[in-house]
């Protein structure tokens, strides 16, 4: 088949919108990638950028595992901010899980713009480790040079070539791959349910502790500064271990959800719908309590690190719950 008659390569571009507001990167990048892929390799590329786009929505609603059969590319634009956005984390989790399961992990093609220092194999965030362990494409200098520069053109041309290569290899793999395992063969749902119950108990514990400690700090804030500082230090110490347990537990839950709630397991996910609603209510209550701490954090430095750890746990939990809702939908 002549290159011009081949099916276009679909690329789903995942990024934190606040990054683009500052960097102004998406428009020039999208146009250059589409143009260079066709001009140099003869493959048409369709980049889906807006999450409200009909095609993007259809793929995620119908199940990204089915979409992988047609070898799309998931291309996350990585900065520190990317990992702070629940919708970015959800998309990365789902595609990573399904691409690995189907034996085409190269269809996840990360591009790193900023935040290179965090990409270490021992990072506490499992999604950061996913990116650090892959052969990601580094476009920092190209972005800084700007879209009219030779550095930019060379970098995007190389990326376009990589894009075509990974898709053509994935097409060969998927053409001969055995069927995906059925839900009856899947051993992960039981373990997921255990983690689900565990994180619910942990969330309730955090909610109770935060409520009590908030009262203590608010009362202390009207006392002389030395006494108030001492109280804040005691509260931070009391919450530290719980905060670390909570953050670790939520990250484990997020990872378990990504592995156990692929679309073919929707029956198991649907059974948890009511429990997920309860977890959302408790998570929002904890987030509200953490918001009430913010003015106190500005005044009492010992609280900042501990509460940052708790917020990190909430972020992982939000991502996990979004994944469960999608799996049950």
C-alpha positions in Angstrom: 0.0 0.0 0.0 1.5 3.4 -0.9 2.3 5.5 2.2 -0.4 8.1 1.3 -3.1 5.4 1.5 -2.1 4.0 4.9 -4.3 4.8 7.9 -3.2 8.0 9.7 -1.4 7.6 12.9 -3.5 9.0 15.8 -1.5 10.8 18.5 -3.2 11.7 21.8 -1.3 14.6 23.3 -1.6 14.8 27.1 -0.3 17.9 28.9 -1.0 20.3 31.8 -2.9 23.2 30.3 -1.2 25.7 32.6 2.1 24.7 31.1 1.0 25.7 27.6 -0.4 29.0 28.9 3.2 29.9 29.8 5.2 28.0 27.2 3.0 28.5 24.2 4.2 25.1 23.0 1.2 23.1 21.8 0.2 24.8 18.5 3.7 24.9 16.9 4.6 21.4 18.2 1.4 19.9 16.8 1.7 21.5 13.3 5.4 20.6 13.0 4.9 17.0 14.1 2.1 16.4 11.6 4.0 18.1 8.8 7.4 16.4 9.4 6.0 12.9 9.8 4.3 13.1 6.4 7.0 15.1 4.6 9.9 12.8 5.8 8.2 9.4 6.3 5.0 9.5 4.3 2.7 8.8 7.2 -0.1 11.1 8.0 -0.5 12.0 11.7 -3.6 13.3 13.4 -2.8 14.9 16.7 -5.7 15.1 19.2 -5.1 17.8 21.6 -8.3 18.9 23.2 -9.8 16.5 25.7 -13.3 17.7 24.6 -12.6 16.4 21.1 -15.1 13.8 20.1 -12.5 11.2 19.0 -10.5 11.6 22.2 -13.7 11.1 24.3 -14.8 8.1 22.3 -11.5 6.3 22.7 -11.5 6.8 26.5 -15.1 5.9 26.9 -15.0 2.8 24.8 -11.8 1.5 26.4 -8.2 2.4 25.6 -7.4 -1.3 25.3 -9.6 -1.6 22.2 -8.1 1.6 20.8 -4.6 0.2 21.2 -5.5 -2.4 18.6 -5.2 0.4 16.0 -1.8 1.4 17.5 -2.4 5.1 18.5 0.4 6.9 20.3 0.0 8.4 23.7 2.4 11.3 23.9 2.6 13.1 27.3 4.4 16.4 27.5 6.2 16.1 30.8 7.0 18.8 33.4 6.7 18.7 37.2 3.2 20.2 36.8 2.1 17.2 34.7 2.2 14.9 37.6 0.2 17.3 39.7 -2.9 17.1 37.5 -5.3 14.2 38.2 -6.6 14.0 34.6 -3.0 13.7 33.3 -2.2 11.0 35.9 -5.4 9.1 35.0 -4.6 9.2 31.3 -1.0 8.1 31.8 -2.0 5.3 34.1 -4.5 3.9 31.8 -2.5 4.0 28.6 0.7 2.7 30.3 -1.2 -0.3 31.9 -3.0 -1.3 28.6 0.0 -0.8 26.3 2.2 -2.9 28.6 -0.5 -5.6 28.8 -0.9 -5.8 25.1 2.9 -6.0 24.5 3.3 -2.6 22.8 4.8 -0.4 25.6 6.6 1.8 23.0 3.2 3.4 22.1 3.7 5.4 25.2 6.2 8.0 23.9 7.0 10.6 26.6 8.4 14.0 25.7 10.2 15.8 28.5 10.1 19.6 28.4 11.0 20.6 32.0 11.6 18.9 35.4 14.4 16.5 34.3 15.9 16.4 37.8 12.9 14.5 39.2 13.1 11.7 36.7 15.0 9.2 38.8 14.4 5.4 39.0 13.9 5.6 42.8 11.4 8.5 42.8 8.5 8.0 45.3 5.9 8.6 42.6 5.3 5.4 40.5 4.3 7.5 37.5 7.5 9.5 37.6 9.4 6.2 37.6 7.4 5.0 34.6 8.7 8.0 32.6 12.3 7.8 34.0 12.6 4.1 33.1 11.6 4.8 29.4 13.7 6.2 26.6 11.9 9.6 26.8 12.6 12.3 24.2 14.2 15.5 25.6 12.8 18.6 23.9 14.0 21.1 26.6 16.6 22.9 24.4 14.3 22.8 21.3 11.5 24.4 23.3 13.8 27.1 24.7 15.3 27.9 21.2 11.8 28.3 19.8 9.9 27.0 16.9 11.8 28.9 14.2 15.2 27.5 15.2 17.2 24.8 13.6 17.4 23.0 17.0 13.7 22.9 17.1 13.3 21.6 13.6 15.9 18.8 14.1 14.3 17.7 17.4 10.8 17.5 16.0 11.9 15.8 12.9 13.7 13.1 14.9 10.6 12.7 17.1 8.4 12.3 14.0 10.7 9.6 12.8 10.6 7.8 16.2 6.8 8.1 16.1 6.5 6.4 12.8 9.0 3.7 13.8 7.2 2.7 17.0 3.8 2.7 15.4 4.9 0.4 12.5 6.6 -2.0 15.0 3.4 -2.0 17.1 1.3 -2.7 14.1 3.4 -5.8 13.4 3.2 -6.9 17.1 -0.6 -6.4 17.3 -1.2 -8.2 14.0 0.2 -11.5 15.5 -0.6 -11.0 19.2 -2.8 -13.6 21.1 -6.0 -12.3 22.6 -5.9 -10.4 25.8 -6.7 -12.5 29.0 -10.3 -12.7 30.0 -11.7 -11.3 33.2 -12.0 -14.9 34.5 -8.3 -15.4 34.2 -7.4 -12.1 36.0 -6.1 -12.6 39.5 -5.9 -8.8 40.4 -9.4 -7.8 41.4 -9.3 -9.6 44.8 -6.1 -7.8 45.7 -7.6 -4.5 44.5 -10.6 -4.9 46.7 -8.3 -5.4 49.7 -6.5 -2.2 49.0 -9.8 -0.5 48.4 -10.9 -1.4 51.9 -7.5 -0.5 53.4 -7.4 3.0 51.9 -10.9 3.6 53.1 -9.9 2.9 56.7 -6.8 5.0 56.3 -8.8 7.9 54.9 -11.2 7.8 57.9 -8.2 7.8 60.3 -6.7 10.8 58.6 -10.0 12.7 58.7 -10.4 12.1 62.4 -6.8 13.1 63.2 -6.9 16.2 61.1 -10.1 17.4 62.7 -8.6 17.0 66.2 -5.3 18.6 65.4 -6.8 21.5 63.6 -8.7 22.5 66.7 -5.5 22.3 68.7 -3.6 24.6 66.3 -6.4 27.1 65.9 -6.6 27.4 69.7 -2.9 27.8 70.0 -2.8 30.5 67.4 -4.4 33.0 69.9 -1.7 32.3 72.5 1.8 33.8 72.8 4.0 33.0 69.8 6.4 30.6 71.6 3.6 28.5 73.0 1.8 28.5 69.6 5.0 27.4 67.9 5.5 24.6 70.3 1.9 23.4 69.7 2.3 23.5 66.0 5.6 21.5 66.3 3.7 18.9 68.3 0.9 18.7 65.8 3.3 18.3 62.9 5.1 15.5 64.8 1.8 13.8 65.7 0.7 13.8 62.0 4.0 13.0 60.4 3.9 9.2 60.6 0.2 9.1 59.7 0.9 11.4 56.8 3.6 9.1 55.4 1.4 6.0 55.8 -1.5 7.8 54.1 0.7 9.0 51.2 2.2 5.5 50.7 -1.1 3.8 51.0 -2.7 6.1 48.4 0.1 5.6 46.0 -0.2 1.9 46.4 -3.9 2.1 45.8 -3.4 4.3 42.7 -1.0 1.7 41.3 -3.4 -1.2 42.2 -6.3 0.5 40.5 -4.3 1.1 37.3 -3.4 -2.6 37.2 -6.7 -4.1 38.2 -9.3 -1.9 36.5 -8.6 -2.2 32.9 -11.8 -2.0 30.8 -12.2 -5.8 30.5 -12.7 -5.8 34.3 -15.7 -3.4 34.3 -18.0 -5.9 36.1 -15.7 -5.9 39.1 -15.4 -2.1 39.0 -19.1 -1.6 38.8 -19.6 -3.6 42.0 -17.5 -0.9 43.8 -19.5 2.1 42.6 -21.2 2.8 46.0 -18.0 2.3 47.9 -16.2 4.7 45.6 -18.8 7.4 46.2 -18.2 7.0 50.0 -14.4 7.4 49.4 -15.0 10.5 47.4 -17.0 12.0 50.3 -14.2 11.3 52.8 -11.5 12.5 50.4 -13.3 15.8 49.9 -13.6 16.2 53.7 -9.9 15.6 54.1 -9.1 18.1 51.4 -11.4 20.7 53.0 -9.6 20.2 56.3 -6.2 20.6 54.6 -7.4 23.8 53.0 -8.3 25.1 56.5 -4.7 24.5 57.5 -3.2 26.7 54.8 -3.3 30.0 56.7 -1.7 28.2 59.7 1.0 26.7 57.5 2.2 30.2 56.5 2.6 31.1 60.2 4.0 27.8 61.5 6.7 26.3 59.3 6.7 22.8 61.0 3.3 22.1 59.6 4.3 22.5 56.0 6.2 19.4 55.3 3.7 17.1 57.0 0.7 18.6 55.3 2.4 18.5 52.0 2.8 14.8 52.4 -0.9 14.5 53.2 -1.8 16.5 50.1 0.3 14.3 47.9 -1.7 11.3 49.2 -4.9 13.1 48.3 -3.7 13.7 44.8 -2.9 10.0 44.3 -6.3 9.0 45.8 -8.1 11.4 43.5 -6.4 9.9 40.5 -7.3 6.4 41.7 -11.0 7.2 42.2 -11.2 8.8 38.8 -9.8 5.6 37.3 -12.3 3.5 39.2 -15.2 5.6 38.0 -14.0 5.3 34.4 -13.6 1.5 34.8 -17.1 1.2 36.2 -18.6 3.4 33.5 
